Each structure stands twice: as C-alpha cells, then as structure tokens.
Amino acid sequence: MRRANATIFGPLVALACAASFLSACGGGNEIESFCAAMLDLDENDPTEGLEEGSPEFFEATVGAFDDIASKAPDDIRDDVETMGAAMEQLSTLADDPEGNAEEALALLEEAGPAGQRVDTYVETNCES
C-alpha cells in the first residue's frame, strides 16, 4: 500500500515542489515577495521529516501553498491556488490511495498545467 501511495501521490508532490529550486530572486515588490516565498520554501521545506502522504505532510504542503498564493502576483495567483487546492483535495484521498487512484490521477492531470505555468513564471521572473 505504501508503494501505491508514493506512485499516485508522488507526481503531484514533485509538481508542487518543482518550482522551489531557486537560489535567488529579484523584480518588483510583488514579484520579489513571491520569489522570496519560493526561495524560503526551498530553504525551509515544511514537509522535511514528514512521511509523504501523511496528514501532517498534506497540512504542511497546503499551508505552504496558502502562503505562496497570498504573495503571488495576480497573473500567477490562480495557478498557485489551483495547485494548493489539488493538494488539499489529494489529502482527502490519501486515506485510501488504491481505492482513490483514478480520482487522484485526475487531480494530477488537472493541476499539471498550473504547475508548469508556475515553473515557467518562476524561471522567467525569479533569478536563479
């Protein structure tokens, strides 16, 4: 069962963390604040030491997305919120990853484009 959990939920976790590879940020105040939040997430991973897929893991991840969304510029905020909402929905499916596999995969597909847009935004607007 643990393997199924990692198989189903791992890609969204990777998607959620993909944009947090930054080493420095820059730009206008709103962009600077967002980039700083992404850098902070990279340096202070709230999920470190937590079991992937556990309630605590999802709580920390959703909290991180809430923080980032509050700092996101308008043109990327919806995508960050989409990713956070997907993580929140995914957390409700984690109790039975095998039984909820189809729904979890649908969430991954739905959140994927938002994650890609966030990655592109970070690469374009935050210095690496």
Steps between C-alpha positions, in 0.01 A plus 500: 500500500785743570631443149162590351493812712839613371407407143174692501587796717869538421452679164284774650743544786779531245288744301431700812869526583632538146496878506698522824850453357590867518822636637414874478211723400446847364248734339219730610360494853222252424729278294779537754270393781384197302856402406611539862216269608607243241861524616392466862302189409811357336723579798247414772298210361199466733464134406855403596493204734131431439377178345389565143123464479442538874241749629784712640673499161190626323427756772850644462478498121160669488622759752804572281278549195269731696802712595638506146157579351464796735823642356451396137459772238154512346612341174613178673282492815223286347754235402657492847152476652415216258805307617415563867139392446619183328723419797212563737272271298775243473536497877143376531581212263818391676319279750426250222749560220417178316125560514540862398764451231280612211391819674858574611628459145228736375619759754857457377391559142293803597774662709784418258458799266474738798826359639669544164386863480632565852834344406519714186408812697770430759762430232409823320457735795722370779874501456663163545 
